[in-house]
Amino acid sequence: MIVHIETLGCSRNQVDSEIMLGRLVHAGHTSADDPSQAEVIVVNTCGFISTASEEAVDVLLDMARYKKEGRCTRLIATGCLAQRYKDDKDLASSLPEVDAFLGTGACDLIVDVVENRASSALVLFPDPNKRGFQDLSILRELSQEKFAYVKVSEGCDRHCTYCIIPELRGRQRSRPGEDIEKEAEILLSKGIKEIILTAENTTDYGRDLSEGTGFSRVLARTARTMAARDETAWLRFLYTHPSSLDLETIETVRDHANICSYYDVPIQHASSAVLKRMGRPYTRENLKDLFKLIRKTDPEAVLRTTLIVGFPGETQKDFKILLEFIHEIGFDHLGVFTYSDSEDLASHRLGDPVSAELAEQRHDQVMAAQAGISLQVNEKHVGRVYPVMVEENPEPGVYIGRTMFQAPEVDGVTFIYSDGLEIGTRFHVKITDAYEYDIAGEIA
């Protein structure tokens, strides 16, 4: 069978898609980049917020047209959207275009489902807590040539009131450290030049294991394993939790040249009152102390965060605190979402909602503030020289790449004005221009 997988949502979903496609190729099926050429289309959905759920439904309906216009005979929905609405008795009838629904714990069943010829829709939702880690004897089919995500754990034990992830992905299950190191070696052998550790909360790694197996240890071991095989490869990690990002981890980053001094710390808010309602176990003062510690311990540190505005009960005073905090910390990179409500969230029962119009206004204010901060940050790079991974050549004389302080898919990029550069190669670039989110330069 010729199979196309369309991935929506986060990096964890991306890994799941690559695992599923790897299993399919291993079983003798063929991968297709173009859905019009596929006999089976799999949409790995996101259902974290309402807009993501709406997008997932739209994509499923769009892909369904290939059952009429293309070669597609089966359309399969996997991932978080399916899992979130698994108890909806009308799930299959509401999307008759879909031939099978697989939950987040059903990745291992993808081959059987693709090969299944049942006339009625399949609905499979095994307990995500019982899902095992990937079989490294079956290689993932990577979606990128030079960087790859590696999951260090599955699930989450946190209880943030706005989040449904523990219900969708199950409890925290940390992956054996040896498994993570082995996968890193496999990926480097395939030409990957940057490995990005990911999880619901990467720095929560090891909380469910025996003492002495925390994130800093697996980070250091993976860094050493990578350096031994390819000293030019970068190691990065995303999605830390402010309560578990500790001094030992920061020192590990500082002491290993191949680990990017890049701290992705989603704080969600800076008002202690809002944080308490969110179920986040820290205060504004805790956050100030954390960022001060990072910058003191690792002077090259780059900070990224994500925020939620419009959370139930967020007052104008709370929002003012947030804006002041953004300016005080001066994040290198920042993303912001408006609160997404749903009846299955604990936050739905808090009351005192913020109107959609006001939430959107606050979103725009945060982004406007960050644009100015980001420009100031980027202007400090002018005149400095950085190693840059070349990833694209959109037009003659212009290349697009990334530095160690620019994560793929979420941050700005570095434009390089040159000719004859090889994609996938690193060059030292002198920064000559700064923009709100991007920088530009020439070969040093």
Sequence and secondary structure as in RCSB ss.txt:
>XXXX:A:sequence
MIVHIETLGCSRNQVDSEIMLGRLVHAGHTSADDPSQAEVIVVNTCGFISTASEEAVDVLLDMARYKKEGRCTRL
IATGCLAQRYKDDKDLASSLPEVDAFLGTGACDLIVDVVENRASSALVLFPDPNKRGFQDLSILRELSQEKFAYV
KVSEGCDRHCTYCIIPELRGRQRSRPGEDIEKEAEILLSKGIKEIILTAENTTDYGRDLSEGTGFSRVLARTART
MAARDETAWLRFLYTHPSSLDLETIETVRDHANICSYYDVPIQHASSAVLKRMGRPYTRENLKDLFKLIRKTDPE
AVLRTTLIVGFPGETQKDFKILLEFIHEIGFDHLGVFTYSDSEDLASHRLGDPVSAELAEQRHDQVMAAQAGISL
QVNEKHVGRVYPVMVEENPEPGVYIGRTMFQAPEVDGVTFIYSDGLEIGTRFHVKITDAYEYDIAGEIA
>XXXX:A:secstr
 EEEEEE S HHHHHHHHHHHHHHHHTT EE SSGGG SEEEEEE  SSHHHHHHHHHHHHHHHTHHHHSS  EE
EEEEHHHHHTTT TTHHHH TT SEEE TT GGGHHHHHH   SS EEE   GGG     TTS    S SSEEEE
E EE      TT  HHHHH S EE  HHHHHHHHHHHHHTT  EEEEE SSGGGTTTTS TT  HHHHHHHHHHH
HHHH TT EEEE    TTT  HHHHHHHHH TTB  EEE   B S HHHHHHHT S  HHHHHHHHHHHHHH TT
 EEEEEEEES TT  HHHHHHHHHHHHHHT SEEEEEE    TTSGGGGG     HHHHHHHHHHHHHHHHHHHH
HHHHTTTT EEEEEEEEEEETTEEEEE TT  TTTS  EEEE SS  TT EEEEEEEEE SS EEEEE 
